Amino acid sequence: MRELFRLSGIALEFFKRNLQGFMADTGNFWTYFVSIFLHKALAVVFISVVYANIPDINGWSYYELLFILGFFSTVSGLFYSVFAWTLWFPSAYILNNGLDRVLTLPAPPYFLVLFEEFGKSVMEILSVILGI
């Protein structure tokens, strides 16, 4: 139990550090924020326009499609937050000697990499929130 609290504290510190780094460039932060919001809003507008012109799409209702859109947004946001780092792990940690740094820290290497990369995908949380 003590180890779990220690790892959650490490995760929180990584998250705060990466959020501060992401918000340091305010132009980049707001551009990303607005682009995610517009992407989700345009998907809802698209579904609304389609249903305004075609009232019945193979038995699917408007709210069922909105649910599917929200569910997909939530699941894809969680995937990119938690698992997408595995795509660039070889170049970021093996080829650029980042793994040596992780292996010298006093915590399990898998959790350190997971927490560090989770913090870098902090804006995917917005996608999860909009999906819900």
N, C-alpha and C positions, 0 to 999 in steps of 0.2 A: 504494500500500500504506500509505503514511504517512497519507493521508486516511482510509482505512478504520479505522485504529487511533484516529485522532482522533474520528471519528464514533462508534465503539463506546464510547469514553470518555465522550462527551457522553450517549449513550444510557444508560450505566450510572449516571451522575450524576442524570439525570432519573428513572430508575427508583428509585434510592435515596431521592431527595427525595420523590417521590410515595408511596412505601411508608411513609416516616416520617410524612408527613402523614396517610395513611390510618390508620396505627396509633396516631396521637396520640389519637384518640377511641376508646378501647378498647372501649367498649360497642358502638359501631357496627361495629368490626372483628369482634368475637366474634359479634354478631348475624348479620352477613353470612356469616361463616365457618360457623356452625352451620346457617344456612338453606340454603346451597349443599350442605353435607354431607347434611342431611336430605332435600333434594330428590333427590339421587342415590341415597340409601339407600332412599327410598320407591319410586323407580322399580324398583330391584332387587327389593324386597319385592313390588311389584305383579306383576312378571314371575314371581316364585316362586309366588305364590298362584294365578295363572292356570295355570301349568304343573302345580301340584299337583292341580287340578281337571280340566284338559284336557291329557292327556299328548301329544297330537299336534295341532299347529296347522299344517295344510297342509304338512306335511313339514319345518317349521322345528324345530330342537332348542332346548333351553333355552340352551345355550352360544352358539348362533348369534345368538339374540336379545340375549344379554348383550354379545356382540361388537358388534352393531349399536348398542346403547345406548351403549357406551363410545366407539365410533367417532363417533357423533353428538355426544356430549359433548365429545370432543376437537376436532372440527372446528368446532363452534359456539363453543367457548371461544377457539380461535385466531382465528376470524372477528371476534368481539367485541373481542378484544385488539388486533388489527391494523387492522381496517377500519371498525369501528362509529363511529369519530370523524368519518367523512365525513358522517354523518347530522346532527350538530350543528355542523359546521364553519361554515355561513353565520351562524348566530346567535352563536357564540362568537368568531369571528375577524373577520367582516366587519361585522356590525352593532354589535358592542361594541368595535371598534377594536383587537382583539387582533393583527390581521395587521400593523399598524404596528410593534408591539413585535418580532414575529418577523422582519420584514424588516430591522431594524436590527442584528440579531445577526450575528456573523461565521461563519456556517455556512449551508449550503443550507436555505432556508425549509421545503421539503417534509419534510426529515429532522427539523428541529426540531419541527414540528407533530406528525409521526408519533411521535417519542420522547416528547413531552409528553403526548400523548393515550394512548399505550401505557402509560405509567406510571399514568395514572388508572384504567385497567382492570386493575389488578394482581390483583384477586381472581379474574379469569377464568382465571388460571394455575392456581388450585385446581381449577377445572372441568376443565382439560386434564389435570392430574395424576390426578384421580379417574377421568377417562375412560380413561386409559392403564391 
